[in-house]
């Protein structure tokens, strides 16, 4: 198997060199797609296994129908052609044939429908979950809130972590998990039923992990749900599979399935991390402190739409450099960031008051912007939220 993969990599490298392009080894993505993969990813849940078996059953039935229909057709064409002296049949109708072509398709449909219905019903049974997680799609990242079970109260954003230079520079070597890696993966315990509640802040997204057999749309204003029970420890990768805008390709999903003991350690560590990151909203910050923090918040949450230079995307997302909302009174900008507007999502339930104050302060003091009211304190954000 190693020799086959090595040969595949060499062949790909040779083809790229022939085309005048940089070459690099291509390896399987851990928990994601494999090199030259032709079939489904290896299932790690019972639902995914059922889907895989259904797929094979349907393909087998379709192949059998194909062979039977075209076999009879080609046999008839070859053995009953005019050049062999065969005379065309003169019968007008056949009750036996009509009964056969009614009963046989009915039996085939039943053979397909029974196992498929059983699997679909099981896919929709989200009751008695051990852990419930809300996944909120937004352009272009996922927000996760642990709503029930061990880990309740944990919240975080999950962003693409593939270095930007790999995306914009075709000469850069791509990692094995290119566009399928995040800074904050979802962590769940093995052999536990996990319910995923999906919604969205802006447009329709879809939460999908192929190895789990899970795909659920995340629709603004609606709450949908799905579930999985991973039977094997490991890292599993997916994407948003609903076309959600220009950076749709940069919205991966990563789930780490760990042992019960490791999950407890992660929960304890994450809660301590959240407690340490919680800021006193009454603390008074300097412009320099908030600008430095705001630059990080902007890079993680805003740069995809408004760009690193603040120029935005023409006809899609407005520029912040020189924008009247940014240069004018800070009240309207606070309202837009907190509550959203058009394609702009509402950040009041996603970012802390300190992070909102920091990113607004950053935009009012960056690029060519020199706003008169160039400082927004967290206490002002808390007051505006009420």
N, C-alpha and C positions, 0 to 999 in steps of 0.2 A: 504493500500500500504506500509505503514511504517512497519507493522508487517511482510509482505512478505519479504521485504528487510532484516529485522532483522533475519528472519529465514534463508534466503539465506546466510548471513554472518556467522551465527552459523554453518550451514552445511559445509561451506567451511573451517571454522576454525577447525571443528571436523575432516575433512578429512586430513587437513594438519598435525594436531597433531598425527593422526594415522600413517601418513607417516614419522613422526619424523622431520617435518619441522616447522619453525616458522609460527605463524598465525597472521593475522591482518584483520581488518574489510575492506571489499571491498565496495566502494561507487561509484556512477556514476561519471564520469568525467564531469566537467562543460563545456558544449559545445562540448563534445567528446562522446565516446562510453558509453553505459549504462551497468549495470550489467545484464548478461544473455540476452543481446539484440539479437533479432532474425530477426528484420527487419531493414529498412533504418533508419538513424537518422532523427529526425523531421525536415522537410524542412523549411527554412526561406527565400527562394527566389522563384519566380514564376517558374523559370527553374527547381529547385529541386522538386517543387510540381508536375510539368508536368512529370518529370522523374519517380517520385513515382507512379503517376497515370498510366503511361505507363507500369511500372513494374507490377502493379496489373492487368491491362488489359491483358498483355501477359500471366501472370500466370493463369488468368481465362480462356483464350482461350486454353492454353495448357492443363489445367485440363479438360475442356470440351471435347477436342480432345481425351485425354487419356481415359476418361470415355466412350465416344462413341465407340472408336475403341476396347478397351478391353471388354466393355460390350457386343458388338456384337460378339466378338470372343468367350468369355466364354459362352454366350448364345448358340451359334452354337455348341460349344464343348459338352455342357451338353444335349441339346435338340435333337441333330442330331447324337448322337453317335450310333455305330453299335449295341450295346447291346439292344437298344430300337427298333431295327428292321428297322431303316431308311436306305434307299437306297441312294447311292451317286448320285448327280445330273450329268446329261450327257450333259448339254448344253455346247456349244463350245465358244460362245462369247455373250456379251450383250451390245448393243449400249447404253441403258439407264444407265447401271453401268459406262461405260466408260465416258459418258457425265458428270455424277455426280461426278466422282472422278477427273475430270478436272475442273469443275466449282467451286465445294466446296473449294478446296485448293486455287484457284485463289481469291475467295471472302475473305477467311481468310487472305491471304497475303495483300490484299488491306486494310482490317480492321486494320492490324498491321502497314502497311507502311504509311498511311495517317497521323495519329497523330505523328508517330515517325519522319517523314520528317519535319513536322511543328516544332517540338521541336528542331531538329538538326539545322534547318535554324535559329531559334531564338537564339540558343547557339552561333552561329558564327557571329551574328550581334553586333559588338563591336563599332558601330558608335555612335556619340553624347554622349560620356562618360563625366561625371562630374569631375572625377578624374582618372588620368592614373598613374599607378605604375609599374615600371620595377622590376621583381623578378629574381635575378640571382642565380642559383644554383651552389654551390661549395662544395667540400668535406670538412666538412659535416655541412654546414650552409647555410643560405639564406642572400643575400644582397638585400636591397630595396632602390630604387630611385624614389621619387615622381616627375614625369616628367611634369604633367599638372594639372591644377586646383588648388584649395586652398591647400597649402602645398608644392607647387612646389619648388624644391631645397633641400628638406629634404632627407637625405641619412643615412642609418645605417645598421649594421649587426645584424642578429638575430640568436643567438646560443641557444642550449639546456641548460636549467637552472636546470634540475634535478641534485641534488648533486651526485658527482661521487661515493661516498660510497654506495649509494642506488643501483648503477649499478653493482659494483664489489663485494659487500658483500650481499649474499643472506639472511643473518640474519637481515639486516636492514629493518625497516618498510618502505614500499613504500607509497608515497603520492598519493592522489586521481588522480592527473594528471601526474603520473609517465611516463616519456619519451614523454609527450605531453605539456611541458611547456618551455617557452623561456624567455630570458632576455629582448628582445626588440620586442614586438608584433607589427603587422601591425595595424594601427588605421584608420578607415574609417567612414564617416557619414552614418547614417541610411537613407534608401529610396533614395539613390543617386547611379547612375550607375557608377560602378568602373571597369575600364579596367585594366587587368593585362597582361603586356607584359613579356614573359618568354624567358630566354636564360640561358646558363651555361658557366662556366669557364673551365670545365675539362671533365666530362662525362655526359651522359644523366641523368637528374633528372626529377621529375614531381611534379607540384604544385597542391595540392588537398585539398579541404575542402568539405567533404561529405554533410554537411548541406546546402551548397550553390549549390550543384549539379555541382561542378567545378572540372575538372581534365585536366591539360594541360602539355604536355611534355616540358621540358626546354633542348634544344639541343645546344651543342657548335657550334658556327658559324651560327646559325639560330635564327630568331626572330619569336615567335609564340604569339598568344594572345587569351584571353578569357575575360569573364566579369561576374559580378554579381551585383545584387541590393538587399541588405539585408533589409528585412522588419521588423526586430525586433532587438532592442538593446540587446547586450549580447556578450559573448566570445565564439568563435567558433574555433575548433581545427582540424588539419589534419596532414598529413605526406608527405614526399617525397615517392611516390609509384612506383618509378622506381629503380630497384636494382642498386645502385651506388657505391658499395664498402663495406668495412668491417664495417663501422659505419653508414650504411644505416638506421639502426633502430633508430639512434640518431639525426635525422634531421626533427624535427617537425615544423609545421606551426601554428601560432596562430593569429587570427584576432579579434580585439576588434571593435565592431560596437557601435558607440556612437551617441548621439544627435548632431545636428548642433552646438549648443552652446558649448558642451564639445569638439567637434572636433576643433573648432576655438581656444579654450583654449590650446588644445594639440599642435596644429600647432605653436602657439605663444611660448609656452614653449619649444618645440623641437628646434625651430630656435634660441632661446636664448641660449639653451644648446649647440647647434652646434657652435654658435659664441663664447661662452665662452671656448669651447674646442679647437678652432682653435689656433694653435701656430704660432708664428713668425718663419719662417724657417731660418731666419738669426741669431736666438738666439744661443749662444754658451753654450753647456751643459757639465757637468762633467760626467765622467765615471759612478760614483755612481748614479747620477740622471737618466741617460739613462738606466742603468741596472735595476733599480727599476721599471721604466716604462715599459721597455722591457719584464720583467717577466710577467706583466699583459697582455701585447699584445700576448705573446707566449702562455699563458694559455688559452686565448680566441680563438686563431686562429691556433695554430701550434701543440698543445699537442696531438691532435687526431692522427696525422700521425707520428710525431717524438718522441712522448711519453715524459712524464715529466722528465725522466732521460736522454733524448737526444739520446737514443739508437736506435730509429726508429723501423720499423717493417721489419724483414728479408724478402727479396725478394719482398718487396712492397715499403717501404719508407726508404731512407737512414738515417743512424745515423748522428747526428751533433756533438756528443761527439768524438773528435779526427779526425774529417773529414778534409781532406786537404783543401777543399774549405773554411772552417771556420778558419783554422789555418794559411792559406796563405794570399796572397794579398787580400785586401778587395774589390777590383774592381769586380772580378768574382762573389763574393757572392752578392754584390749589384745588379748585372745584373740578377742573378737567382731569387732573391726575387722580383725584379721589374717586370721582363718579364716572369718568369716561365720557367719550363723545364720538359718535360714528364708529370708525374702526378702532378707536382708542379704547382699550379695556379699562374697567374700573379697578384701581389698585388698592382701594381702602381695606379690602379683606385679604390682600395678598402681601403687601409690604407693611412693615411697622411704621408708626408715626415718625420715628427717627429716620428711617430709610426714605420715606416720602419727602421729609424736610430736606434731607441731604441731596436727593436727586434734583429737586427743584432749585436748591441753592447752587448746585453744580451747573445747571443749564443757564442760570442767570449771571454766571461769572465766567463762562467758557466761550471759546471761539472769539467772535467779535463782540459778544454781548457784554455790556457794562450797565446792567440794570440799576436804577436808582435804589429800589428796594431789593438789595442783593442778598439778603439773609432771611431765611425762614426757619423758625425754631420749631422743634417737635410739639411744644405746647400749642402752637397755632394750628397744627394739623389735628391734634386731639379736639380742639374747640370746633374746628370746621366739620369734624365727623359727627358731631351731636345734632 
